[in-house]
Amino acid sequence: MSGDIEGIAFDLDGTLYPNYRLNIRLLPFILKEWRLLSAFGKTREIIRREQEETLKNSPVDSQFSVPKGDFYQYQADITAKILGVPAEPLKEKIERLIYKGWEPLFKNIKLFRNVIKTLTALKNAGLKMGLLSDFPPETKLEYLKIRGIWDVVHCSEHCGAIKPHPLSFLKLAAEMGLPCGRIMYVGNSHSYDVIGAFKAGMKTAWIRSPLAVSAGKEPKPDFSFHNYRQLQKFMLE
Protein backbone atom coordinates (compact mmCIF):
# COMPACT_ATOMS: atom_id res chain seq x y z
CA MET A 1 0.00 0.00 0.00
CA SER A 2 1.20 3.48 -0.81
CA GLY A 3 2.56 5.04 2.37
CA ASP A 4 0.74 8.33 1.86
CA ILE A 5 -2.75 6.77 2.04
CA GLU A 6 -4.21 7.01 5.55
CA GLY A 7 -7.91 6.61 4.79
CA ILE A 8 -10.22 4.91 2.34
CA ALA A 9 -13.77 5.92 1.53
CA PHE A 10 -16.49 4.18 -0.45
CA ASP A 11 -19.57 4.96 -2.45
CA LEU A 12 -22.49 2.70 -1.52
CA ASP A 13 -24.96 1.99 -4.34
CA GLY A 14 -23.44 -0.17 -7.05
CA THR A 15 -20.09 -0.18 -5.26
CA LEU A 16 -20.66 -2.39 -2.22
CA TYR A 17 -23.43 -4.41 -3.86
CA PRO A 18 -24.42 -5.01 -7.53
CA ASN A 19 -27.01 -2.54 -8.79
CA TYR A 20 -29.04 -5.27 -10.47
CA ARG A 21 -29.93 -6.80 -7.11
CA LEU A 22 -31.74 -3.62 -6.10
CA ASN A 23 -33.16 -2.94 -9.57
CA ILE A 24 -34.92 -6.32 -9.59
CA ARG A 25 -36.66 -5.42 -6.35
CA LEU A 26 -37.50 -1.95 -7.69
CA LEU A 27 -39.25 -3.25 -10.81
CA PRO A 28 -42.85 -3.02 -9.46
CA PHE A 29 -42.17 0.53 -8.24
CA ILE A 30 -40.60 1.51 -11.57
CA LEU A 31 -43.62 0.26 -13.51
CA LYS A 32 -46.04 2.10 -11.24
CA GLU A 33 -44.13 5.38 -10.79
CA TRP A 34 -42.23 5.66 -14.07
CA ARG A 35 -43.33 9.30 -14.65
CA LEU A 36 -42.06 10.37 -11.25
CA LEU A 37 -38.79 8.47 -11.69
CA SER A 38 -38.24 9.91 -15.16
CA ALA A 39 -38.80 13.46 -13.92
CA PHE A 40 -36.65 12.83 -10.85
CA GLY A 41 -33.79 11.58 -13.05
CA LYS A 42 -34.06 14.63 -15.32
CA THR A 43 -34.01 16.86 -12.24
CA ARG A 44 -30.80 15.34 -10.96
CA GLU A 45 -29.12 15.92 -14.33
CA ILE A 46 -30.33 19.55 -14.37
CA ILE A 47 -28.86 20.06 -10.90
CA ARG A 48 -25.56 18.49 -11.97
CA ARG A 49 -25.34 20.77 -15.00
CA GLU A 50 -26.04 23.81 -12.82
CA GLN A 51 -23.38 22.67 -10.35
CA GLU A 52 -20.87 22.35 -13.17
CA GLU A 53 -21.61 25.89 -14.30
CA THR A 54 -21.20 27.15 -10.73
CA LEU A 55 -17.79 25.50 -10.45
CA LYS A 56 -16.58 27.42 -13.51
CA ASN A 57 -17.04 30.69 -11.64
CA SER A 58 -16.62 29.82 -7.96
CA PRO A 59 -13.61 28.22 -6.27
CA VAL A 60 -14.47 25.30 -4.01
CA ASP A 61 -12.91 24.64 -0.62
CA SER A 62 -13.93 23.01 2.63
CA GLN A 63 -15.77 26.20 3.66
CA PHE A 64 -17.78 26.45 0.42
CA SER A 65 -21.37 27.40 1.17
CA VAL A 66 -24.33 25.20 0.25
CA PRO A 67 -25.02 25.90 -3.45
CA LYS A 68 -28.82 25.91 -3.36
CA GLY A 69 -29.87 26.23 0.28
CA ASP A 70 -32.54 23.59 0.91
CA PHE A 71 -31.47 20.97 -1.60
CA TYR A 72 -34.59 18.83 -1.14
CA GLN A 73 -36.94 21.76 -1.73
CA TYR A 74 -34.99 22.88 -4.78
CA GLN A 75 -35.07 19.33 -6.14
CA ALA A 76 -38.83 19.14 -5.58
CA ASP A 77 -39.36 22.52 -7.29
CA ILE A 78 -37.61 21.38 -10.46
CA THR A 79 -39.33 17.98 -10.50
CA ALA A 80 -42.73 19.60 -9.95
CA LYS A 81 -42.12 21.95 -12.86
CA ILE A 82 -41.31 19.01 -15.13
CA LEU A 83 -44.45 17.15 -14.04
CA GLY A 84 -46.69 20.22 -13.88
CA VAL A 85 -47.77 19.61 -10.27
CA PRO A 86 -47.49 21.58 -6.97
CA ALA A 87 -44.02 21.36 -5.39
CA GLU A 88 -44.83 20.92 -1.70
CA PRO A 89 -46.94 17.74 -1.98
CA LEU A 90 -44.36 16.38 -4.42
CA LYS A 91 -41.52 16.98 -1.97
CA GLU A 92 -43.37 14.84 0.59
CA LYS A 93 -44.09 12.20 -2.06
CA ILE A 94 -40.41 11.96 -3.07
CA GLU A 95 -39.43 11.61 0.58
CA ARG A 96 -42.07 8.96 1.23
CA LEU A 97 -41.72 6.89 -1.94
CA ILE A 98 -38.07 7.23 -2.93
CA TYR A 99 -36.01 8.17 0.11
CA LYS A 100 -37.96 6.18 2.69
CA GLY A 101 -39.85 3.78 0.45
CA TRP A 102 -36.76 2.18 -1.05
CA GLU A 103 -34.94 1.57 2.23
CA PRO A 104 -36.75 -1.70 3.16
CA LEU A 105 -35.67 -3.15 -0.20
CA PHE A 106 -32.13 -3.34 1.14
CA LYS A 107 -33.04 -6.06 3.62
CA ASN A 108 -31.06 -9.19 2.73
CA ILE A 109 -29.46 -7.74 -0.38
CA LYS A 110 -26.18 -9.58 -0.89
CA LEU A 111 -23.01 -7.53 -1.04
CA PHE A 112 -20.30 -8.17 -3.59
CA ARG A 113 -18.21 -11.20 -2.71
CA ASN A 114 -15.42 -10.49 -0.20
CA VAL A 115 -16.70 -7.01 0.71
CA ILE A 116 -16.92 -7.72 4.44
CA LYS A 117 -13.53 -9.44 4.47
CA THR A 118 -11.90 -6.56 2.61
CA LEU A 119 -13.50 -3.80 4.69
CA THR A 120 -12.49 -5.58 7.89
CA ALA A 121 -8.91 -6.04 6.70
CA LEU A 122 -8.61 -2.39 5.72
CA LYS A 123 -9.98 -1.24 9.07
CA ASN A 124 -7.70 -3.62 10.98
CA ALA A 125 -4.74 -2.23 9.02
CA GLY A 126 -5.39 1.14 10.66
CA LEU A 127 -6.99 2.97 7.75
CA LYS A 128 -9.71 5.48 8.56
CA MET A 129 -12.94 4.30 6.98
CA GLY A 130 -15.36 6.68 5.27
CA LEU A 131 -18.54 6.33 3.25
CA LEU A 132 -20.07 8.95 0.93
CA SER A 133 -23.38 8.37 -0.84
CA ASP A 134 -25.67 10.62 -2.88
CA PHE A 135 -28.70 9.12 -1.10
CA PRO A 136 -28.95 8.97 2.72
CA PRO A 137 -27.08 5.76 3.63
CA GLU A 138 -27.61 5.20 7.37
CA THR A 139 -30.66 2.91 7.27
CA LYS A 140 -29.28 1.05 4.24
CA LEU A 141 -26.10 0.29 6.15
CA GLU A 142 -28.13 -1.19 8.98
CA TYR A 143 -30.01 -3.47 6.58
CA LEU A 144 -26.76 -4.45 4.84
CA LYS A 145 -25.21 -5.20 8.27
CA ILE A 146 -22.16 -2.99 7.73
CA ARG A 147 -23.08 0.02 9.89
CA GLY A 148 -20.33 -0.41 12.48
CA ILE A 149 -17.38 -0.45 10.08
CA TRP A 150 -17.23 3.27 9.32
CA ASP A 151 -15.50 6.11 11.12
CA VAL A 152 -17.42 8.69 9.05
CA VAL A 153 -20.67 8.36 7.07
CA HIS A 154 -21.73 11.29 4.90
CA CYS A 155 -24.57 12.05 2.47
CA SER A 156 -23.78 14.50 -0.32
CA GLU A 157 -27.36 15.81 -0.44
CA HIS A 158 -27.06 17.04 3.14
CA CYS A 159 -24.51 19.62 2.03
CA GLY A 160 -26.60 20.61 -0.97
CA ALA A 161 -24.42 19.29 -3.79
CA ILE A 162 -24.53 15.85 -5.37
CA LYS A 163 -21.69 14.05 -7.09
CA PRO A 164 -19.54 14.85 -9.00
CA HIS A 165 -19.51 18.23 -7.26
CA PRO A 166 -16.38 18.12 -5.04
CA LEU A 167 -18.01 19.78 -2.01
CA SER A 168 -19.23 16.56 -0.40
CA PHE A 169 -15.84 14.90 -0.96
CA LEU A 170 -14.12 17.84 0.73
CA LYS A 171 -16.52 17.69 3.66
CA LEU A 172 -15.96 13.95 3.97
CA ALA A 173 -12.19 14.50 4.13
CA ALA A 174 -12.64 17.19 6.78
CA GLU A 175 -14.78 14.85 8.90
CA MET A 176 -12.20 12.08 8.48
CA GLY A 177 -9.51 14.51 9.63
CA LEU A 178 -7.33 13.84 6.59
CA PRO A 179 -6.10 15.82 3.58
CA CYS A 180 -7.84 14.70 0.39
CA GLY A 181 -4.54 13.52 -1.05
CA ARG A 182 -4.27 10.89 1.70
CA ILE A 183 -7.67 9.33 0.96
CA MET A 184 -8.48 6.64 -1.60
CA TYR A 185 -12.08 6.92 -2.80
CA VAL A 186 -13.74 3.80 -4.22
CA GLY A 187 -16.78 3.99 -6.50
CA ASN A 188 -18.52 2.32 -9.43
CA SER A 189 -19.37 5.44 -11.44
CA HIS A 190 -16.59 7.09 -13.41
CA SER A 191 -18.79 10.13 -14.11
CA TYR A 192 -19.76 10.74 -10.49
CA ASP A 193 -17.31 8.93 -8.19
CA VAL A 194 -13.98 9.03 -10.02
CA ILE A 195 -14.41 12.53 -11.41
CA GLY A 196 -15.82 13.96 -8.17
CA ALA A 197 -13.08 12.50 -5.99
CA PHE A 198 -10.41 13.54 -8.49
CA LYS A 199 -11.67 17.15 -8.47
CA ALA A 200 -11.41 17.14 -4.69
CA GLY A 201 -7.82 15.87 -4.86
CA MET A 202 -8.40 12.30 -3.70
CA LYS A 203 -6.87 9.12 -5.07
CA THR A 204 -9.44 7.01 -6.91
CA ALA A 205 -10.28 3.33 -7.31
CA TRP A 206 -12.93 2.26 -9.80
CA ILE A 207 -14.85 -0.99 -9.44
CA ARG A 208 -16.27 -1.84 -12.82
CA SER A 209 -17.81 -4.67 -14.76
CA PRO A 210 -15.41 -6.69 -16.90
CA LEU A 211 -17.53 -5.51 -19.84
CA ALA A 212 -17.21 -1.81 -18.97
CA VAL A 213 -15.56 0.36 -21.59
CA SER A 214 -12.66 2.27 -20.02
CA ALA A 215 -10.89 3.58 -23.11
CA GLY A 216 -10.91 7.36 -23.36
CA LYS A 217 -12.30 7.94 -19.88
CA GLU A 218 -10.45 10.80 -18.21
CA PRO A 219 -9.27 11.26 -15.59
CA LYS A 220 -7.97 7.75 -15.28
CA PRO A 221 -8.47 6.17 -11.84
CA ASP A 222 -5.38 5.29 -9.83
CA PHE A 223 -6.63 1.70 -9.67
CA SER A 224 -9.33 -0.31 -11.46
CA PHE A 225 -10.61 -3.64 -10.18
CA HIS A 226 -13.33 -6.23 -10.74
CA ASN A 227 -13.45 -7.92 -7.33
CA TYR A 228 -12.65 -6.98 -3.78
CA ARG A 229 -9.74 -9.38 -3.42
CA GLN A 230 -7.91 -7.21 -5.94
CA LEU A 231 -8.63 -4.06 -3.95
CA GLN A 232 -7.48 -5.63 -0.68
CA LYS A 233 -4.23 -6.79 -2.27
CA PHE A 234 -3.61 -3.39 -3.85
CA MET A 235 -4.17 -1.52 -0.61
CA LEU A 236 -2.41 -3.81 1.84
CA GLU A 237 0.45 -5.53 0.04
Wavefront OBJ file of the C-alpha trace (Angstrom):
o trace
v 0.000 0.000 0.000
v 1.198 3.477 -0.808
v 2.556 5.036 2.374
v 0.741 8.330 1.857
v -2.754 6.772 2.043
v -4.214 7.007 5.545
v -7.910 6.612 4.792
v -10.221 4.908 2.341
v -13.774 5.918 1.531
v -16.491 4.182 -0.453
v -19.571 4.965 -2.446
v -22.490 2.698 -1.516
v -24.957 1.994 -4.336
v -23.441 -0.166 -7.047
v -20.094 -0.179 -5.255
v -20.658 -2.388 -2.223
v -23.432 -4.414 -3.860
v -24.424 -5.013 -7.527
v -27.007 -2.539 -8.795
v -29.041 -5.272 -10.473
v -29.927 -6.805 -7.106
v -31.737 -3.622 -6.101
v -33.157 -2.942 -9.568
v -34.920 -6.320 -9.588
v -36.663 -5.420 -6.346
v -37.496 -1.950 -7.694
v -39.252 -3.247 -10.813
v -42.854 -3.018 -9.460
v -42.170 0.529 -8.245
v -40.596 1.507 -11.572
v -43.617 0.257 -13.513
v -46.040 2.097 -11.236
v -44.135 5.378 -10.793
v -42.227 5.659 -14.068
v -43.330 9.296 -14.653
v -42.055 10.369 -11.252
v -38.785 8.472 -11.691
v -38.241 9.907 -15.157
v -38.802 13.456 -13.921
v -36.653 12.828 -10.850
v -33.793 11.578 -13.050
v -34.065 14.626 -15.316
v -34.014 16.863 -12.242
v -30.795 15.335 -10.957
v -29.124 15.925 -14.325
v -30.328 19.546 -14.366
v -28.857 20.055 -10.901
v -25.558 18.487 -11.967
v -25.338 20.773 -15.000
v -26.036 23.809 -12.816
v -23.384 22.673 -10.350
v -20.868 22.347 -13.170
v -21.607 25.894 -14.301
v -21.201 27.155 -10.731
v -17.792 25.499 -10.454
v -16.580 27.417 -13.509
v -17.042 30.690 -11.639
v -16.624 29.818 -7.964
v -13.614 28.220 -6.269
v -14.467 25.305 -4.012
v -12.914 24.637 -0.625
v -13.933 23.013 2.627
v -15.767 26.200 3.661
v -17.775 26.445 0.419
v -21.372 27.403 1.166
v -24.329 25.203 0.250
v -25.019 25.895 -3.446
v -28.825 25.911 -3.362
v -29.869 26.228 0.277
v -32.545 23.593 0.907
v -31.472 20.968 -1.603
v -34.586 18.830 -1.141
v -36.941 21.760 -1.733
v -34.988 22.877 -4.776
v -35.069 19.326 -6.139
v -38.832 19.142 -5.584
v -39.362 22.515 -7.290
v -37.609 21.378 -10.456
v -39.332 17.979 -10.496
v -42.731 19.604 -9.950
v -42.123 21.954 -12.864
v -41.311 19.014 -15.133
v -44.455 17.154 -14.039
v -46.689 20.219 -13.883
v -47.774 19.614 -10.266
v -47.489 21.578 -6.974
v -44.024 21.360 -5.390
v -44.827 20.921 -1.698
v -46.942 17.744 -1.977
v -44.360 16.382 -4.419
v -41.520 16.976 -1.968
v -43.368 14.839 0.585
v -44.088 12.202 -2.058
v -40.415 11.963 -3.070
v -39.433 11.610 0.585
v -42.073 8.957 1.230
v -41.721 6.885 -1.943
v -38.070 7.232 -2.931
v -36.006 8.166 0.107
v -37.956 6.176 2.691
v -39.850 3.784 0.452
v -36.761 2.184 -1.054
v -34.945 1.573 2.230
v -36.746 -1.700 3.161
v -35.671 -3.148 -0.200
v -32.128 -3.339 1.140
v -33.038 -6.056 3.621
v -31.060 -9.188 2.735
v -29.455 -7.736 -0.384
v -26.178 -9.576 -0.890
v -23.008 -7.529 -1.043
v -20.296 -8.169 -3.587
v -18.211 -11.205 -2.705
v -15.421 -10.494 -0.199
v -16.700 -7.014 0.706
v -16.916 -7.719 4.439
v -13.528 -9.444 4.471
v -11.903 -6.559 2.607
v -13.500 -3.798 4.690
v -12.494 -5.579 7.892
v -8.908 -6.043 6.695
v -8.614 -2.386 5.720
v -9.976 -1.241 9.071
v -7.695 -3.625 10.977
v -4.743 -2.233 9.022
v -5.392 1.135 10.657
v -6.988 2.973 7.753
v -9.706 5.485 8.560
v -12.944 4.296 6.978
v -15.362 6.681 5.268
v -18.543 6.327 3.248
v -20.071 8.945 0.935
v -23.381 8.372 -0.845
v -25.675 10.621 -2.877
v -28.698 9.117 -1.096
v -28.954 8.967 2.725
v -27.081 5.765 3.634
v -27.607 5.202 7.367
v -30.656 2.908 7.265
v -29.282 1.051 4.237
v -26.096 0.292 6.149
v -28.134 -1.186 8.981
v -30.009 -3.474 6.580
v -26.758 -4.445 4.840
v -25.214 -5.199 8.267
v -22.157 -2.988 7.733
v -23.078 0.021 9.886
v -20.326 -0.413 12.479
v -17.383 -0.448 10.082
v -17.232 3.267 9.316
v -15.503 6.111 11.120
v -17.418 8.691 9.046
v -20.669 8.363 7.074
v -21.729 11.293 4.904
v -24.569 12.046 2.472
v -23.784 14.497 -0.319
v -27.355 15.813 -0.440
v -27.058 17.036 3.139
v -24.505 19.619 2.033
v -26.597 20.610 -0.968
v -24.416 19.290 -3.790
v -24.534 15.853 -5.371
v -21.691 14.047 -7.092
v -19.544 14.854 -9.004
v -19.509 18.233 -7.262
v -16.383 18.117 -5.038
v -18.006 19.782 -2.013
v -19.227 16.564 -0.398
v -15.836 14.901 -0.958
v -14.120 17.842 0.732
v -16.523 17.687 3.659
v -15.955 13.945 3.968
v -12.190 14.501 4.128
v -12.640 17.194 6.781
v -14.781 14.854 8.902
v -12.200 12.084 8.477
v -9.512 14.513 9.626
v -7.325 13.840 6.592
v -6.099 15.816 3.576
v -7.842 14.701 0.391
v -4.536 13.520 -1.046
v -4.266 10.890 1.700
v -7.673 9.329 0.964
v -8.479 6.636 -1.603
v -12.079 6.925 -2.800
v -13.744 3.801 -4.217
v -16.779 3.990 -6.501
v -18.522 2.321 -9.425
v -19.368 5.443 -11.442
v -16.588 7.091 -13.407
v -18.785 10.127 -14.113
v -19.761 10.743 -10.495
v -17.311 8.932 -8.189
v -13.981 9.026 -10.022
v -14.412 12.532 -11.412
v -15.820 13.961 -8.174
v -13.077 12.497 -5.986
v -10.410 13.543 -8.494
v -11.668 17.146 -8.474
v -11.413 17.139 -4.685
v -7.821 15.873 -4.862
v -8.398 12.297 -3.696
v -6.867 9.123 -5.074
v -9.440 7.014 -6.910
v -10.281 3.331 -7.305
v -12.930 2.260 -9.804
v -14.852 -0.992 -9.436
v -16.265 -1.844 -12.822
v -17.814 -4.668 -14.761
v -15.413 -6.694 -16.896
v -17.535 -5.509 -19.836
v -17.212 -1.805 -18.966
v -15.559 0.364 -21.585
v -12.663 2.266 -20.025
v -10.888 3.580 -23.113
v -10.911 7.362 -23.361
v -12.300 7.941 -19.875
v -10.454 10.799 -18.205
v -9.266 11.262 -15.588
v -7.971 7.749 -15.285
v -8.467 6.165 -11.843
v -5.380 5.293 -9.833
v -6.625 1.703 -9.672
v -9.328 -0.305 -11.456
v -10.606 -3.638 -10.181
v -13.326 -6.226 -10.738
v -13.453 -7.921 -7.334
v -12.652 -6.979 -3.781
v -9.739 -9.383 -3.421
v -7.907 -7.207 -5.943
v -8.634 -4.060 -3.947
v -7.483 -5.631 -0.681
v -4.230 -6.786 -2.274
v -3.606 -3.388 -3.848
v -4.171 -1.517 -0.610
v -2.412 -3.805 1.836
v 0.448 -5.531 0.036
l 1 2 3 4 5 6 7 8 9 10 11 12 13 14 15 16 17 18 19 20 21 22 23 24 25 26 27 28 29 30 31 32 33 34 35 36 37 38 39 40 41 42 43 44 45 46 47 48 49 50 51 52 53 54 55 56 57 58 59 60 61 62 63 64 65 66 67 68 69 70 71 72 73 74 75 76 77 78 79 80 81 82 83 84 85 86 87 88 89 90 91 92 93 94 95 96 97 98 99 100 101 102 103 104 105 106 107 108 109 110 111 112 113 114 115 116 117 118 119 120 121 122 123 124 125 126 127 128 129 130 131 132 133 134 135 136 137 138 139 140 141 142 143 144 145 146 147 148 149 150 151 152 153 154 155 156 157 158 159 160 161 162 163 164 165 166 167 168 169 170 171 172 173 174 175 176 177 178 179 180 181 182 183 184 185 186 187 188 189 190 191 192 193 194 195 196 197 198 199 200 201 202 203 204 205 206 207 208 209 210 211 212 213 214 215 216 217 218 219 220 221 222 223 224 225 226 227 228 229 230 231 232 233 234 235 236 237
